[in-house]
């Protein structure tokens, strides 16, 4: 199960550095996605894909992308999403 201790703290992502991990057949990458224009806001970008390859070596068609608000609430949503999404990869 993914929790606060697994994906680092919210403050880690403020620096714009990606975090990668894996859980039972699923690999994931979390990064702050900066606003693209003045009407936009920063977001969490969460990529998931099947093991075993790293992000850079995985066919982009196998990567699922999801965005969440870049806030403490969005951080909680990222954790819930990853735990839910993991079941999609468990059988692969």
PDB file of N, CA, C and O in Angstrom:
ATOM      1  N   UNK A   1       0.838  -1.185   0.000  1.00  0.00           N
ATOM      2  CA  UNK A   1       0.000   0.000   0.000  1.00  0.00           C
ATOM      3  C   UNK A   1       0.885   1.252   0.000  1.00  0.00           C
ATOM      4  O   UNK A   1       1.908   1.312   0.683  1.00  0.00           O
ATOM      5  N   UNK A   2       0.476   2.212  -0.758  1.00  0.00           N
ATOM      6  CA  UNK A   2       1.199   3.479  -0.839  1.00  0.00           C
ATOM      7  C   UNK A   2       0.612   4.432   0.198  1.00  0.00           C
ATOM      8  O   UNK A   2      -0.605   4.565   0.324  1.00  0.00           O
ATOM      9  N   UNK A   3       1.507   5.092   0.940  1.00  0.00           N
ATOM     10  CA  UNK A   3       1.056   6.056   1.946  1.00  0.00           C
ATOM     11  C   UNK A   3       2.009   7.248   1.974  1.00  0.00           C
ATOM     12  O   UNK A   3       2.873   7.377   1.106  1.00  0.00           O
ATOM     13  N   UNK A   4       1.851   8.113   2.966  1.00  0.00           N
ATOM     14  CA  UNK A   4       2.675   9.327   3.068  1.00  0.00           C
ATOM     15  C   UNK A   4       4.168   9.018   3.177  1.00  0.00           C
ATOM     16  O   UNK A   4       5.000   9.781   2.688  1.00  0.00           O
ATOM     17  N   UNK A   5       4.498   7.918   3.808  1.00  0.00           N
ATOM     18  CA  UNK A   5       5.910   7.546   3.962  1.00  0.00           C
ATOM     19  C   UNK A   5       6.497   6.987   2.675  1.00  0.00           C
ATOM     20  O   UNK A   5       7.713   7.011   2.486  1.00  0.00           O
ATOM     21  N   UNK A   6       5.651   6.487   1.797  1.00  0.00           N
ATOM     22  CA  UNK A   6       6.112   5.877   0.554  1.00  0.00           C
ATOM     23  C   UNK A   6       6.487   6.913  -0.494  1.00  0.00           C
ATOM     24  O   UNK A   6       7.501   6.757  -1.174  1.00  0.00           O
ATOM     25  N   UNK A   7       5.697   7.962  -0.638  1.00  0.00           N
ATOM     26  CA  UNK A   7       5.902   8.902  -1.750  1.00  0.00           C
ATOM     27  C   UNK A   7       6.527  10.236  -1.337  1.00  0.00           C
ATOM     28  O   UNK A   7       6.473  11.200  -2.100  1.00  0.00           O
ATOM     29  N   UNK A   8       7.098  10.304  -0.184  1.00  0.00           N
ATOM     30  CA  UNK A   8       7.717  11.519   0.347  1.00  0.00           C
ATOM     31  C   UNK A   8       6.659  12.559   0.705  1.00  0.00           C
ATOM     32  O   UNK A   8       5.469  12.351   0.471  1.00  0.00           O
ATOM     33  N   UNK A   9       7.095  13.658   1.265  1.00  0.00           N
ATOM     34  CA  UNK A   9       6.159  14.682   1.731  1.00  0.00           C
ATOM     35  C   UNK A   9       5.764  15.630   0.600  1.00  0.00           C
ATOM     36  O   UNK A   9       6.426  15.702  -0.436  1.00  0.00           O
ATOM     37  N   UNK A  10       4.686  16.340   0.822  1.00  0.00           N
ATOM     38  CA  UNK A  10       4.216  17.336  -0.148  1.00  0.00           C
ATOM     39  C   UNK A  10       5.322  18.344  -0.467  1.00  0.00           C
ATOM     40  O   UNK A  10       5.485  18.737  -1.622  1.00  0.00           O
ATOM     41  N   UNK A  11       6.071  18.760   0.537  1.00  0.00           N
ATOM     42  CA  UNK A  11       7.131  19.760   0.336  1.00  0.00           C
ATOM     43  C   UNK A  11       8.205  19.305  -0.650  1.00  0.00           C
ATOM     44  O   UNK A  11       8.801  20.137  -1.334  1.00  0.00           O
ATOM     45  N   UNK A  12       8.458  18.011  -0.734  1.00  0.00           N
ATOM     46  CA  UNK A  12       9.447  17.498  -1.687  1.00  0.00           C
ATOM     47  C   UNK A  12       9.091  17.930  -3.113  1.00  0.00           C
ATOM     48  O   UNK A  12       9.976  18.302  -3.883  1.00  0.00           O
ATOM     49  N   UNK A  13       7.836  17.884  -3.459  1.00  0.00           N
ATOM     50  CA  UNK A  13       7.398  18.153  -4.829  1.00  0.00           C
ATOM     51  C   UNK A  13       7.434  19.634  -5.187  1.00  0.00           C
ATOM     52  O   UNK A  13       7.426  19.984  -6.368  1.00  0.00           O
ATOM     53  N   UNK A  14       7.472  20.496  -4.197  1.00  0.00           N
ATOM     54  CA  UNK A  14       7.568  21.936  -4.461  1.00  0.00           C
ATOM     55  C   UNK A  14       8.854  22.277  -5.196  1.00  0.00           C
ATOM     56  O   UNK A  14       8.921  23.288  -5.896  1.00  0.00           O
ATOM     57  N   UNK A  15       9.876  21.441  -5.044  1.00  0.00           N
ATOM     58  CA  UNK A  15      11.171  21.658  -5.695  1.00  0.00           C
ATOM     59  C   UNK A  15      11.154  21.281  -7.173  1.00  0.00           C
ATOM     60  O   UNK A  15      12.092  21.600  -7.903  1.00  0.00           O
ATOM     61  N   UNK A  16      10.094  20.605  -7.620  1.00  0.00           N
ATOM     62  CA  UNK A  16       9.983  20.220  -9.028  1.00  0.00           C
ATOM     63  C   UNK A  16      10.752  18.972  -9.398  1.00  0.00           C
ATOM     64  O   UNK A  16      10.929  18.686 -10.582  1.00  0.00           O
ATOM     65  N   UNK A  17      11.213  18.223  -8.412  1.00  0.00           N
ATOM     66  CA  UNK A  17      11.967  16.999  -8.674  1.00  0.00           C
ATOM     67  C   UNK A  17      11.000  15.809  -8.743  1.00  0.00           C
ATOM     68  O   UNK A  17      10.094  15.705  -7.916  1.00  0.00           O
ATOM     69  N   UNK A  18      11.185  14.912  -9.718  1.00  0.00           N
ATOM     70  CA  UNK A  18      10.306  13.747  -9.807  1.00  0.00           C
ATOM     71  C   UNK A  18      10.614  12.719  -8.725  1.00  0.00           C
ATOM     72  O   UNK A  18      11.722  12.664  -8.191  1.00  0.00           O
ATOM     73  N   UNK A  19       9.619  11.918  -8.418  1.00  0.00           N
ATOM     74  CA  UNK A  19       9.788  10.791  -7.514  1.00  0.00           C
ATOM     75  C   UNK A  19       9.220   9.575  -8.219  1.00  0.00           C
ATOM     76  O   UNK A  19       8.109   9.623  -8.746  1.00  0.00           O
ATOM     77  N   UNK A  20       9.976   8.479  -8.233  1.00  0.00           N
ATOM     78  CA  UNK A  20       9.503   7.250  -8.862  1.00  0.00           C
ATOM     79  C   UNK A  20       9.463   6.124  -7.846  1.00  0.00           C
ATOM     80  O   UNK A  20      10.213   6.110  -6.870  1.00  0.00           O
ATOM     81  N   UNK A  21       8.578   5.192  -8.097  1.00  0.00           N
ATOM     82  CA  UNK A  21       8.458   4.034  -7.229  1.00  0.00           C
ATOM     83  C   UNK A  21       7.739   2.919  -7.946  1.00  0.00           C
ATOM     84  O   UNK A  21       7.379   3.039  -9.117  1.00  0.00           O
ATOM     85  N   UNK A  22       7.533   1.826  -7.226  1.00  0.00           N
ATOM     86  CA  UNK A  22       6.813   0.697  -7.803  1.00  0.00           C
ATOM     87  C   UNK A  22       6.067  -0.051  -6.703  1.00  0.00           C
ATOM     88  O   UNK A  22       6.415   0.019  -5.524  1.00  0.00           O
ATOM     89  N   UNK A  23       5.034  -0.767  -7.127  1.00  0.00           N
ATOM     90  CA  UNK A  23       4.251  -1.571  -6.203  1.00  0.00           C
ATOM     91  C   UNK A  23       3.542  -2.664  -6.983  1.00  0.00           C
ATOM     92  O   UNK A  23       2.671  -2.382  -7.806  1.00  0.00           O
ATOM     93  N   UNK A  24       3.911  -3.905  -6.727  1.00  0.00           N
ATOM     94  CA  UNK A  24       3.206  -5.088  -7.242  1.00  0.00           C
ATOM     95  C   UNK A  24       2.806  -4.993  -8.709  1.00  0.00           C
ATOM     96  O   UNK A  24       1.626  -5.111  -9.039  1.00  0.00           O
ATOM     97  N   UNK A  25       3.771  -4.784  -9.580  1.00  0.00           N
ATOM     98  CA  UNK A  25       3.513  -4.768 -11.016  1.00  0.00           C
ATOM     99  C   UNK A  25       3.319  -3.381 -11.619  1.00  0.00           C
ATOM    100  O   UNK A  25       3.318  -3.234 -12.841  1.00  0.00           O
ATOM    101  N   UNK A  26       3.158  -2.372 -10.784  1.00  0.00           N
ATOM    102  CA  UNK A  26       2.954  -1.005 -11.274  1.00  0.00           C
ATOM    103  C   UNK A  26       4.167  -0.149 -10.924  1.00  0.00           C
ATOM    104  O   UNK A  26       4.671  -0.190  -9.802  1.00  0.00           O
ATOM    105  N   UNK A  27       4.615   0.611 -11.888  1.00  0.00           N
ATOM    106  CA  UNK A  27       5.632   1.628 -11.627  1.00  0.00           C
ATOM    107  C   UNK A  27       4.930   2.975 -11.727  1.00  0.00           C
ATOM    108  O   UNK A  27       3.935   3.113 -12.438  1.00  0.00           O
ATOM    109  N   UNK A  28       5.457   3.974 -11.008  1.00  0.00           N
ATOM    110  CA  UNK A  28       4.830   5.285 -11.029  1.00  0.00           C
ATOM    111  C   UNK A  28       5.869   6.389 -10.897  1.00  0.00           C
ATOM    112  O   UNK A  28       6.972   6.187 -10.389  1.00  0.00           O
ATOM    113  N   UNK A  29       5.474   7.561 -11.375  1.00  0.00           N
ATOM    114  CA  UNK A  29       6.320   8.754 -11.325  1.00  0.00           C
ATOM    115  C   UNK A  29       5.432   9.934 -10.965  1.00  0.00           C
ATOM    116  O   UNK A  29       4.386  10.140 -11.581  1.00  0.00           O
ATOM    117  N   UNK A  30       5.844  10.704  -9.972  1.00  0.00           N
ATOM    118  CA  UNK A  30       5.089  11.866  -9.518  1.00  0.00           C
ATOM    119  C   UNK A  30       5.987  13.085  -9.658  1.00  0.00           C
ATOM    120  O   UNK A  30       7.147  13.059  -9.247  1.00  0.00           O
ATOM    121  N   UNK A  31       5.445  14.163 -10.245  1.00  0.00           N
ATOM    122  CA  UNK A  31       6.223  15.382 -10.415  1.00  0.00           C
ATOM    123  C   UNK A  31       5.278  16.581 -10.415  1.00  0.00           C
ATOM    124  O   UNK A  31       4.105  16.460 -10.767  1.00  0.00           O
ATOM    125  N   UNK A  32       5.794  17.718 -10.023  1.00  0.00           N
ATOM    126  CA  UNK A  32       5.031  18.965 -10.112  1.00  0.00           C
ATOM    127  C   UNK A  32       5.042  19.404 -11.565  1.00  0.00           C
ATOM    128  O   UNK A  32       6.100  19.518 -12.184  1.00  0.00           O
ATOM    129  N   UNK A  33       3.864  19.646 -12.099  1.00  0.00           N
ATOM    130  CA  UNK A  33       3.726  20.130 -13.468  1.00  0.00           C
ATOM    131  C   UNK A  33       3.382  21.617 -13.384  1.00  0.00           C
ATOM    132  O   UNK A  33       2.284  21.970 -12.954  1.00  0.00           O
ATOM    133  N   UNK A  34       4.307  22.493 -13.788  1.00  0.00           N
ATOM    134  CA  UNK A  34       4.053  23.930 -13.654  1.00  0.00           C
ATOM    135  C   UNK A  34       2.915  24.418 -14.550  1.00  0.00           C
ATOM    136  O   UNK A  34       2.623  23.825 -15.588  1.00  0.00           O
ATOM    137  N   UNK A  35       2.290  25.496 -14.129  1.00  0.00           N
ATOM    138  CA  UNK A  35       1.219  26.111 -14.911  1.00  0.00           C
ATOM    139  C   UNK A  35       1.744  26.460 -16.297  1.00  0.00           C
ATOM    140  O   UNK A  35       2.876  26.920 -16.448  1.00  0.00           O
ATOM    141  N   UNK A  36       0.910  26.236 -17.303  1.00  0.00           N
ATOM    142  CA  UNK A  36       1.329  26.516 -18.678  1.00  0.00           C
ATOM    143  C   UNK A  36       1.028  27.945 -19.106  1.00  0.00           C
ATOM    144  O   UNK A  36       1.623  28.450 -20.058  1.00  0.00           O
ATOM    145  N   UNK A  37       0.106  28.598 -18.405  1.00  0.00           N
ATOM    146  CA  UNK A  37      -0.201  29.990 -18.709  1.00  0.00           C
ATOM    147  C   UNK A  37      -0.735  30.662 -17.449  1.00  0.00           C
ATOM    148  O   UNK A  37      -0.900  30.008 -16.418  1.00  0.00           O
ATOM    149  N   UNK A  38      -0.999  31.943 -17.525  1.00  0.00           N
ATOM    150  CA  UNK A  38      -1.403  32.691 -16.323  1.00  0.00           C
ATOM    151  C   UNK A  38      -2.781  32.287 -15.811  1.00  0.00           C
ATOM    152  O   UNK A  38      -3.095  32.543 -14.648  1.00  0.00           O
ATOM    153  N   UNK A  39      -3.605  31.670 -16.637  1.00  0.00           N
ATOM    154  CA  UNK A  39      -4.919  31.218 -16.204  1.00  0.00           C
ATOM    155  C   UNK A  39      -4.887  29.811 -15.610  1.00  0.00           C
ATOM    156  O   UNK A  39      -5.905  29.321 -15.121  1.00  0.00           O
ATOM    157  N   UNK A  40      -3.755  29.179 -15.648  1.00  0.00           N
ATOM    158  CA  UNK A  40      -3.585  27.809 -15.180  1.00  0.00           C
ATOM    159  C   UNK A  40      -2.955  27.802 -13.789  1.00  0.00           C
ATOM    160  O   UNK A  40      -2.507  28.840 -13.300  1.00  0.00           O
ATOM    161  N   UNK A  41      -2.922  26.637 -13.158  1.00  0.00           N
ATOM    162  CA  UNK A  41      -2.256  26.477 -11.858  1.00  0.00           C
ATOM    163  C   UNK A  41      -1.317  25.282 -11.917  1.00  0.00           C
ATOM    164  O   UNK A  41      -1.438  24.432 -12.799  1.00  0.00           O
ATOM    165  N   UNK A  42      -0.383  25.221 -10.977  1.00  0.00           N
ATOM    166  CA  UNK A  42       0.495  24.060 -10.874  1.00  0.00           C
ATOM    167  C   UNK A  42      -0.353  22.828 -10.564  1.00  0.00           C
ATOM    168  O   UNK A  42      -1.411  22.920  -9.941  1.00  0.00           O
ATOM    169  N   UNK A  43       0.142  21.668 -11.018  1.00  0.00           N
ATOM    170  CA  UNK A  43      -0.560  20.413 -10.786  1.00  0.00           C
ATOM    171  C   UNK A  43       0.438  19.317 -10.448  1.00  0.00           C
ATOM    172  O   UNK A  43       1.629  19.434 -10.738  1.00  0.00           O
ATOM    173  N   UNK A  44      -0.057  18.260  -9.836  1.00  0.00           N
ATOM    174  CA  UNK A  44       0.706  17.023  -9.737  1.00  0.00           C
ATOM    175  C   UNK A  44       0.468  16.276 -11.039  1.00  0.00           C
ATOM    176  O   UNK A  44      -0.671  16.152 -11.489  1.00  0.00           O
ATOM    177  N   UNK A  45       1.537  15.778 -11.643  1.00  0.00           N
ATOM    178  CA  UNK A  45       1.411  14.877 -12.788  1.00  0.00           C
ATOM    179  C   UNK A  45       1.815  13.495 -12.276  1.00  0.00           C
ATOM    180  O   UNK A  45       2.895  13.325 -11.711  1.00  0.00           O
ATOM    181  N   UNK A  46       0.944  12.522 -12.477  1.00  0.00           N
ATOM    182  CA  UNK A  46       1.205  11.155 -12.030  1.00  0.00           C
ATOM    183  C   UNK A  46       1.170  10.248 -13.245  1.00  0.00           C
ATOM    184  O   UNK A  46       0.150  10.140 -13.926  1.00  0.00           O
ATOM    185  N   UNK A  47       2.287   9.599 -13.511  1.00  0.00           N
ATOM    186  CA  UNK A  47       2.396   8.639 -14.608  1.00  0.00           C
ATOM    187  C   UNK A  47       2.443   7.246 -14.011  1.00  0.00           C
ATOM    188  O   UNK A  47       3.151   7.016 -13.030  1.00  0.00           O
ATOM    189  N   UNK A  48       1.699   6.312 -14.588  1.00  0.00           N
ATOM    190  CA  UNK A  48       1.772   4.911 -14.169  1.00  0.00           C
ATOM    191  C   UNK A  48       1.990   4.044 -15.394  1.00  0.00           C
ATOM    192  O   UNK A  48       1.545   4.382 -16.491  1.00  0.00           O
ATOM    193  N   UNK A  49       2.680   2.923 -15.204  1.00  0.00           N
ATOM    194  CA  UNK A  49       2.945   2.005 -16.302  1.00  0.00           C
ATOM    195  C   UNK A  49       3.309   0.643 -15.727  1.00  0.00           C
ATOM    196  O   UNK A  49       3.651   0.543 -14.549  1.00  0.00           O
ATOM    197  N   UNK A  50       3.239  -0.418 -16.549  1.00  0.00           N
ATOM    198  CA  UNK A  50       3.565  -1.751 -16.050  1.00  0.00           C
ATOM    199  C   UNK A  50       5.069  -1.940 -15.875  1.00  0.00           C
ATOM    200  O   UNK A  50       5.869  -1.390 -16.632  1.00  0.00           O
ATOM    201  N   UNK A  51       5.439  -2.727 -14.864  1.00  0.00           N
ATOM    202  CA  UNK A  51       6.845  -3.090 -14.680  1.00  0.00           C
ATOM    203  C   UNK A  51       7.285  -3.921 -15.882  1.00  0.00           C
ATOM    204  O   UNK A  51       6.409  -4.448 -16.568  1.00  0.00           O
ATOM    205  N   UNK A  52       8.550  -4.077 -16.187  1.00  0.00           N
ATOM    206  CA  UNK A  52       9.690  -3.839 -15.326  1.00  0.00           C
ATOM    207  C   UNK A  52      10.507  -2.607 -15.702  1.00  0.00           C
ATOM    208  O   UNK A  52      11.403  -2.217 -14.953  1.00  0.00           O
ATOM    209  N   UNK A  53      10.219  -1.988 -16.844  1.00  0.00           N
ATOM    210  CA  UNK A  53      11.099  -0.927 -17.344  1.00  0.00           C
ATOM    211  C   UNK A  53      10.945   0.386 -16.584  1.00  0.00           C
ATOM    212  O   UNK A  53       9.912   0.656 -15.972  1.00  0.00           O
ATOM    213  N   UNK A  54      12.010   1.197 -16.642  1.00  0.00           N
ATOM    214  CA  UNK A  54      11.965   2.531 -16.047  1.00  0.00           C
ATOM    215  C   UNK A  54      11.146   3.455 -16.946  1.00  0.00           C
ATOM    216  O   UNK A  54      10.789   3.087 -18.066  1.00  0.00           O
ATOM    217  N   UNK A  55      10.854   4.639 -16.455  1.00  0.00           N
ATOM    218  CA  UNK A  55      10.030   5.619 -17.169  1.00  0.00           C
ATOM    219  C   UNK A  55      10.592   5.915 -18.559  1.00  0.00           C
ATOM    220  O   UNK A  55       9.866   5.873 -19.553  1.00  0.00           O
ATOM    221  N   UNK A  56      11.879   6.212 -18.619  1.00  0.00           N
ATOM    222  CA  UNK A  56      12.512   6.611 -19.885  1.00  0.00           C
ATOM    223  C   UNK A  56      12.539   5.491 -20.918  1.00  0.00           C
ATOM    224  O   UNK A  56      12.545   5.763 -22.118  1.00  0.00           O
ATOM    225  N   UNK A  57      12.554   4.235 -20.472  1.00  0.00           N
ATOM    226  CA  UNK A  57      12.652   3.106 -21.397  1.00  0.00           C
ATOM    227  C   UNK A  57      11.291   2.508 -21.759  1.00  0.00           C
ATOM    228  O   UNK A  57      11.224   1.581 -22.566  1.00  0.00           O
ATOM    229  N   UNK A  58      10.225   3.017 -21.184  1.00  0.00           N
ATOM    230  CA  UNK A  58       8.882   2.482 -21.428  1.00  0.00           C
ATOM    231  C   UNK A  58       8.252   3.152 -22.639  1.00  0.00           C
ATOM    232  O   UNK A  58       8.373   4.363 -22.823  1.00  0.00           O
ATOM    233  N   UNK A  59       7.584   2.363 -23.457  1.00  0.00           N
ATOM    234  CA  UNK A  59       6.848   2.883 -24.611  1.00  0.00           C
ATOM    235  C   UNK A  59       5.810   3.883 -24.089  1.00  0.00           C
ATOM    236  O   UNK A  59       5.000   3.534 -23.230  1.00  0.00           O
ATOM    237  N   UNK A  60       5.826   5.118 -24.595  1.00  0.00           N
ATOM    238  CA  UNK A  60       4.881   6.132 -24.113  1.00  0.00           C
ATOM    239  C   UNK A  60       3.410   5.709 -24.196  1.00  0.00           C
ATOM    240  O   UNK A  60       2.582   6.201 -23.429  1.00  0.00           O
ATOM    241  N   UNK A  61       3.084   4.807 -25.113  1.00  0.00           N
ATOM    242  CA  UNK A  61       1.704   4.336 -25.228  1.00  0.00           C
ATOM    243  C   UNK A  61       1.271   3.489 -24.042  1.00  0.00           C
ATOM    244  O   UNK A  61       0.075   3.298 -23.821  1.00  0.00           O
ATOM    245  N   UNK A  62       2.231   2.978 -23.276  1.00  0.00           N
ATOM    246  CA  UNK A  62       1.922   2.157 -22.101  1.00  0.00           C
ATOM    247  C   UNK A  62       1.822   2.987 -20.821  1.00  0.00           C
ATOM    248  O   UNK A  62       1.509   2.450 -19.758  1.00  0.00           O
ATOM    249  N   UNK A  63       2.084   4.277 -20.916  1.00  0.00           N
ATOM    250  CA  UNK A  63       2.069   5.154 -19.740  1.00  0.00           C
ATOM    251  C   UNK A  63       0.722   5.864 -19.646  1.00  0.00           C
ATOM    252  O   UNK A  63       0.260   6.479 -20.608  1.00  0.00           O
ATOM    253  N   UNK A  64       0.110   5.771 -18.486  1.00  0.00           N
ATOM    254  CA  UNK A  64      -1.144   6.475 -18.200  1.00  0.00           C
ATOM    255  C   UNK A  64      -0.806   7.726 -17.409  1.00  0.00           C
ATOM    256  O   UNK A  64      -0.040   7.671 -16.447  1.00  0.00           O
ATOM    257  N   UNK A  65      -1.378   8.856 -17.813  1.00  0.00           N
ATOM    258  CA  UNK A  65      -1.091  10.139 -17.167  1.00  0.00           C
ATOM    259  C   UNK A  65      -2.363  10.666 -16.511  1.00  0.00           C
ATOM    260  O   UNK A  65      -3.444  10.627 -17.098  1.00  0.00           O
ATOM    261  N   UNK A  66      -2.214  11.160 -15.279  1.00  0.00           N
ATOM    262  CA  UNK A  66      -3.332  11.765 -14.551  1.00  0.00           C
ATOM    263  C   UNK A  66      -2.823  13.019 -13.851  1.00  0.00           C
ATOM    264  O   UNK A  66      -1.680  13.047 -13.395  1.00  0.00           O
ATOM    265  N   UNK A  67      -3.651  14.056 -13.760  1.00  0.00           N
ATOM    266  CA  UNK A  67      -3.274  15.295 -13.092  1.00  0.00           C
ATOM    267  C   UNK A  67      -4.164  15.538 -11.874  1.00  0.00           C
ATOM    268  O   UNK A  67      -5.344  15.188 -11.861  1.00  0.00           O
ATOM    269  N   UNK A  68      -3.559  16.149 -10.851  1.00  0.00           N
ATOM    270  CA  UNK A  68      -4.262  16.496  -9.620  1.00  0.00           C
ATOM    271  C   UNK A  68      -3.848  17.891  -9.201  1.00  0.00           C
ATOM    272  O   UNK A  68      -2.764  18.359  -9.550  1.00  0.00           O
ATOM    273  N   UNK A  69      -4.715  18.552  -8.452  1.00  0.00           N
ATOM    274  CA  UNK A  69      -4.388  19.889  -7.939  1.00  0.00           C
ATOM    275  C   UNK A  69      -3.093  19.835  -7.138  1.00  0.00           C
ATOM    276  O   UNK A  69      -2.863  18.893  -6.379  1.00  0.00           O
ATOM    277  N   UNK A  70      -2.251  20.845  -7.310  1.00  0.00           N
ATOM    278  CA  UNK A  70      -1.002  20.903  -6.549  1.00  0.00           C
ATOM    279  C   UNK A  70      -1.290  21.573  -5.207  1.00  0.00           C
ATOM    280  O   UNK A  70      -1.051  22.765  -5.012  1.00  0.00           O
ATOM    281  N   UNK A  71      -1.810  20.764  -4.300  1.00  0.00           N
ATOM    282  CA  UNK A  71      -2.197  21.215  -2.967  1.00  0.00           C
ATOM    283  C   UNK A  71      -2.107  20.019  -2.030  1.00  0.00           C
ATOM    284  O   UNK A  71      -1.866  18.896  -2.473  1.00  0.00           O
ATOM    285  N   UNK A  72      -2.298  20.255  -0.752  1.00  0.00           N
ATOM    286  CA  UNK A  72      -2.287  19.149   0.203  1.00  0.00           C
ATOM    287  C   UNK A  72      -3.425  18.174  -0.113  1.00  0.00           C
ATOM    288  O   UNK A  72      -3.255  16.960  -0.008  1.00  0.00           O
ATOM    289  N   UNK A  73      -4.571  18.706  -0.494  1.00  0.00           N
ATOM    290  CA  UNK A  73      -5.704  17.846  -0.871  1.00  0.00           C
ATOM    291  C   UNK A  73      -5.362  17.030  -2.118  1.00  0.00           C
ATOM    292  O   UNK A  73      -5.673  15.841  -2.189  1.00  0.00           O
ATOM    293  N   UNK A  74      -4.727  17.664  -3.092  1.00  0.00           N
ATOM    294  CA  UNK A  74      -4.299  16.964  -4.295  1.00  0.00           C
ATOM    295  C   UNK A  74      -3.289  15.876  -3.987  1.00  0.00           C
ATOM    296  O   UNK A  74      -3.308  14.814  -4.609  1.00  0.00           O
ATOM    297  N   UNK A  75      -2.410  16.132  -3.033  1.00  0.00           N
ATOM    298  CA  UNK A  75      -1.421  15.141  -2.578  1.00  0.00           C
ATOM    299  C   UNK A  75      -2.141  13.909  -2.034  1.00  0.00           C
ATOM    300  O   UNK A  75      -1.754  12.779  -2.332  1.00  0.00           O
ATOM    301  N   UNK A  76      -3.179  14.123  -1.246  1.00  0.00           N
ATOM    302  CA  UNK A  76      -3.976  13.011  -0.711  1.00  0.00           C
ATOM    303  C   UNK A  76      -4.667  12.264  -1.854  1.00  0.00           C
ATOM    304  O   UNK A  76      -4.772  11.038  -1.823  1.00  0.00           O
ATOM    305  N   UNK A  77      -5.134  12.999  -2.854  1.00  0.00           N
ATOM    306  CA  UNK A  77      -5.768  12.383  -4.026  1.00  0.00           C
ATOM    307  C   UNK A  77      -4.777  11.522  -4.803  1.00  0.00           C
ATOM    308  O   UNK A  77      -5.150  10.472  -5.326  1.00  0.00           O
ATOM    309  N   UNK A  78      -3.525  11.953  -4.882  1.00  0.00           N
ATOM    310  CA  UNK A  78      -2.480  11.174  -5.562  1.00  0.00           C
ATOM    311  C   UNK A  78      -2.318   9.821  -4.864  1.00  0.00           C
ATOM    312  O   UNK A  78      -2.262   8.785  -5.526  1.00  0.00           O
ATOM    313  N   UNK A  79      -2.243   9.831  -3.549  1.00  0.00           N
ATOM    314  CA  UNK A  79      -2.092   8.583  -2.791  1.00  0.00           C
ATOM    315  C   UNK A  79      -3.274   7.653  -3.051  1.00  0.00           C
ATOM    316  O   UNK A  79      -3.082   6.468  -3.327  1.00  0.00           O
ATOM    317  N   UNK A  80      -4.485   8.178  -2.965  1.00  0.00           N
ATOM    318  CA  UNK A  80      -5.681   7.359  -3.200  1.00  0.00           C
ATOM    319  C   UNK A  80      -5.687   6.805  -4.622  1.00  0.00           C
ATOM    320  O   UNK A  80      -6.003   5.634  -4.833  1.00  0.00           O
ATOM    321  N   UNK A  81      -5.340   7.642  -5.594  1.00  0.00           N
ATOM    322  CA  UNK A  81      -5.316   7.227  -7.000  1.00  0.00           C
ATOM    323  C   UNK A  81      -4.329   6.083  -7.216  1.00  0.00           C
ATOM    324  O   UNK A  81      -4.665   5.087  -7.857  1.00  0.00           O
ATOM    325  N   UNK A  82      -3.120   6.220  -6.687  1.00  0.00           N
ATOM    326  CA  UNK A  82      -2.111   5.181  -6.884  1.00  0.00           C
ATOM    327  C   UNK A  82      -2.548   3.860  -6.265  1.00  0.00           C
ATOM    328  O   UNK A  82      -2.346   2.802  -6.862  1.00  0.00           O
ATOM    329  N   UNK A  83      -3.139   3.905  -5.089  1.00  0.00           N
ATOM    330  CA  UNK A  83      -3.604   2.675  -4.456  1.00  0.00           C
ATOM    331  C   UNK A  83      -4.733   2.029  -5.253  1.00  0.00           C
ATOM    332  O   UNK A  83      -4.807   0.804  -5.346  1.00  0.00           O
ATOM    333  N   UNK A  84      -5.606   2.846  -5.824  1.00  0.00           N
ATOM    334  CA  UNK A  84      -6.687   2.327  -6.652  1.00  0.00           C
ATOM    335  C   UNK A  84      -6.155   1.796  -7.984  1.00  0.00           C
ATOM    336  O   UNK A  84      -6.569   0.731  -8.441  1.00  0.00           O
ATOM    337  N   UNK A  85      -5.251   2.531  -8.594  1.00  0.00           N
ATOM    338  CA  UNK A  85      -4.707   2.198  -9.919  1.00  0.00           C
ATOM    339  C   UNK A  85      -3.872   0.915  -9.890  1.00  0.00           C
ATOM    340  O   UNK A  85      -3.783   0.215 -10.899  1.00  0.00           O
ATOM    341  N   UNK A  86      -3.274   0.607  -8.766  1.00  0.00           N
ATOM    342  CA  UNK A  86      -2.397  -0.549  -8.667  1.00  0.00           C
ATOM    343  C   UNK A  86      -3.112  -1.831  -9.074  1.00  0.00           C
ATOM    344  O   UNK A  86      -2.481  -2.731  -9.629  1.00  0.00           O
ATOM    345  N   UNK A  87      -4.391  -1.936  -8.816  1.00  0.00           N
ATOM    346  CA  UNK A  87      -5.126  -3.162  -9.171  1.00  0.00           C
ATOM    347  C   UNK A  87      -5.157  -3.383 -10.685  1.00  0.00           C
ATOM    348  O   UNK A  87      -5.313  -4.520 -11.130  1.00  0.00           O
ATOM    349  N   UNK A  88      -5.014  -2.336 -11.475  1.00  0.00           N
ATOM    350  CA  UNK A  88      -4.975  -2.472 -12.943  1.00  0.00           C
ATOM    351  C   UNK A  88      -3.722  -3.207 -13.402  1.00  0.00           C
ATOM    352  O   UNK A  88      -3.711  -3.791 -14.485  1.00  0.00           O
ATOM    353  N   UNK A  89      -2.683  -3.187 -12.602  1.00  0.00           N
ATOM    354  CA  UNK A  89      -1.402  -3.775 -12.989  1.00  0.00           C
ATOM    355  C   UNK A  89      -1.104  -5.092 -12.281  1.00  0.00           C
ATOM    356  O   UNK A  89      -0.162  -5.790 -12.656  1.00  0.00           O
ATOM    357  N   UNK A  90      -1.871  -5.436 -11.286  1.00  0.00           N
ATOM    358  CA  UNK A  90      -1.595  -6.630 -10.476  1.00  0.00           C
ATOM    359  C   UNK A  90      -1.629  -7.921 -11.292  1.00  0.00           C
ATOM    360  O   UNK A  90      -0.857  -8.843 -11.026  1.00  0.00           O
ATOM    361  N   UNK A  91      -2.507  -7.990 -12.270  1.00  0.00           N
ATOM    362  CA  UNK A  91      -2.652  -9.217 -13.055  1.00  0.00           C
ATOM    363  C   UNK A  91      -1.671  -9.298 -14.215  1.00  0.00           C
ATOM    364  O   UNK A  91      -1.506 -10.365 -14.806  1.00  0.00           O
ATOM    365  N   UNK A  92      -1.009  -8.179 -14.556  1.00  0.00           N
ATOM    366  CA  UNK A  92      -0.111  -8.183 -15.719  1.00  0.00           C
ATOM    367  C   UNK A  92       1.179  -8.893 -15.425  1.00  0.00           C
ATOM    368  O   UNK A  92       2.045  -8.986 -16.296  1.00  0.00           O
TER     369      UNK A  92
END
